[in-house]
Amino acid sequence: MSSQTVKRILRMSGVSFKRKLLVYSLVLSIFPVLTVGLLSSYMASRSLQAEVDKNHRYMLNQMQVQLNQFTNSLNMASIYIATNLSVERSVQYGPGIDNLTESLEMNETIRRIRSTSPVKYHVSILYKRFNNYIYSNEYDPNSFSQQKLPNILDKMKPAANQSFFVPANSFDDQPNMLLFRPIPISSNYTEGVLVLQVAPENILKFVGSVERGQGTRILVADQTGRIVISSKLSEMGRPLNSVVPSEMLDDEREDRPQTMDVGGEAFKLYTQVSPDTNWTYVAMTPMSELTEQSERIKLATWIVVGLLALIWTLVAAIGSKRMYFPIQRLSDKVIPLGKGKSKQDGLAVLDAYMVQLADANRKLNDRLTEQFPYLKQGVFQQLLRGELSEPELRQLADRINMRLQGSQVFVCVAEADDIPAFHRTYQENDRALIHYALFKMMEETFNRFPECTGFTSKTGQVVLLIGADDARPELRGELRQCADEMRANVRQYFRFPVSVAISNPQPSYATIGRGYEEAVALLSHRLVLGNEITIAADRADEQLLRSSRQMVERQKQIVFHVVHGNLEQSGAQLAQLVAELPKAQLKPETARGLFSYMLGELDYTLQQAGCEIQQVTGEDVHERLSRMRSLPELEQWLNEELFPAVKAQLHKEAVSKQARTVSQVVQFVQDRMQDDVSLQLVADHFQLSLSYLSRIFKEESGRTFSEFVLELKMTKAKEWLEHTDMPIKEIAEQLGYSSVQNFNRTFKQWHSVPPGEFRKWKRDGA
């Protein structure tokens, strides 16, 4: 840094705040305006481009909707015509004066269906079995364009029974869009062909104008790449790549705006492919239109920026003077006249004064903090951690108006038996309310003891402190009685059971941390004793307290080995547990509670797999446990019956999921034999992918889905023909065939004889 720059900084440091305010006001006023101008110009261009992209997407989506409505209308009209009985009879019997009735019925049907369609079209029918005779409701059947229909059909080579569109001008002398569909609809184009012809003008009338604002054009091409929709009729039927370069139509460029050159003019291009029809939609906007609007926006933005900069310069000059007036008035009040007012800058005077105020405020807050350091909940938490002495506790209790009376203090802890279920049942926002209600219930139940107070120590747990002047046995009995009443009330009014533990009396409130630890330790023995119990320190089984931890660990290892199929290890652990129980001299109820908990763990594991332990064993295992009269009998039942059954069920559940799915699919198809059940319909029903369902069906059944459906229908048809008098037409309808001819042809392919001959052969043979 040069000495000249240092001098300038030093001179600035000596400038009064009033002058600094003017300089800073000018800088802060003009700099943001210039920055906003640059950002606004940039964001305007980006916003315009984003708006164009958004309009393109909207236009293409709208065009998709309109064109889908158009194609759906044509498809529905073609299906109504192709499946109409009068049309099928006309195709079957052929044209001519001999079949005038069928022809008239067909004409009336076509007229009625055309009158209800939102799309204006003309109908032609090719009689394939009658030398490609052509019927048309509008055009001369002998016209050149009509005579071209059989050639177009041959060139398109349609898939079996599938309809297809041919864009206008795809072939010579083909000015209209064509929709081909076989008659009957499952005849593979061998008997008759329905052709719906739509003039390009009618297409544009239906889907609306394809010319949009900003000179935007929209092109639509079918899956073969031929243009279906364009405002230029001459482009319809032409390949899309003759208008839009092929490299602009790659899949990687889809849904991304691009720039291309068409006929020496630059265009912004946006392409989109319909996932339903695989048709390509293209929106094109001339870059000249976008650039012109962008330049106008930039010019307007900079004009506004210039005006704002001029205005803010004036505001900064005037405002800096006026903004200093309050500072001057405050400094006059801080150091009144006549008391040696300093000539230093007014802001420096205020700064020194604010520092003094901040220091005084900090000291005041410190004193308030010393007077009120903790709230009631904080005091209790400190007590549990043993952080407060008796004098400190008494002092804090007086300040927060908390009564702490009694020479003996009992710690009563109530806790939900299933904490995970408590979390699932009550949302986080509801738990505070549940804790409060549980605490109030405890207070009301223990109201015979006037000196009681409590708090929530953690989720699902409430602690009540009960002060007393002595610890006589009668008082302990009353505490246990209140705890039992409280548990009963919780069971009645809440959706979860609780257990209550009562510690030995503590000599003071300052030592309740030890009482809390003792009560929590007592609650841990619920694993052996069971849930929803009252455990008092003076009534606890001393032998149980010494041995329960080791036994609980042992039973957890047994459950682990059974779940993982290690029956040898589980048997060894069970033998050790059975050997330890007599040595521990536990009460029968205590030992039975240990095994009851083990059965509960196994039942929970089976429920995760989709079944229950009672379904596996066929009996109530807890009732069976209660009937056991000796440990050897219990050990034999567990090792030889229950553990192997649980292992087998878990293995079965892991292996048979795929087989169950296929079995459900088979049952689903059998229940809907009269419907046209497709693989797609089944996959949608079971929420599976087509490829996955097809693969597992082939793996489990050894055949494809279509082979299975056909075999099922032919087997059912054979059964009905052999054992019932049901007409063949009714059998065909029951099996989902659209016509008797299709059923006869399929049955003959499957059984080598027509259904009528099969029935006669079976009856004669009988």
ABEGO torsion letter per residue (X at the ends): XBAAAAAAAAAAAABBAAAAAAAAAAAAAAAAAAAAAAAAAAAAAAAAAAAAAAAAAAAAAAAAAAAAAAAAAAAAAAAAAAABAAAAAAAAAEBEAAAAAAAAAAAAAAAAAAAABABBBBBBBBBAABGGBBBBAABBAABAAAAAAAAAAAAAGBBBGBBBBBBBGABBGBABBBBBBBOBAAAGGAABBBBBBBBAAAAAAAAEBABBBGGBBBBBBBAAGBBABBABAAABGBBAAAABBAAAABAAABGBBBBBBBGGBBBBBBBBBBAAAGBBBBBBBBAAAAAAAAAAAAAAAAAAAAAAAAAAAAAAAAAAAAAAAAAAAAAAAABBBGAGBBABBAAAAAAAAAAAAAAAAAAAAAAAAAABABBAAAAAAAAAAGABBAAAAAAAAAAAGBBBBEABBBBBBBBBABAAAAAAABBAAAAAAAAAAAAAAAAAAAAABABBBBBBABBGBBBBBBBBABABAAAAAAAAAAAAAAAAAAAAABABBBBBBBBBBBABAAAAAAAAAAAAAAAAAAAAAEBGBBBBAAABBAAAAAAAAAAAAAAAAAAAAAAAGBAAAAAAAAAAAAAAAAAAGBBAAAAAAAAAAAAAAAAAAAAAAGBBAAAAAGBBAAAAAAABABAAAAAAAAAAAAAAAAAAAAAAAAAAAAAAAAAAAAAAAAAAAABBBBAAAAAAAAGBBAAAAAAAAAAAAGBBAAAAAAAAAAAAAAAAAAABABBAAAAAAAAGBABAAAAAAAAAAAAGBBAAAAAAAAAAAX
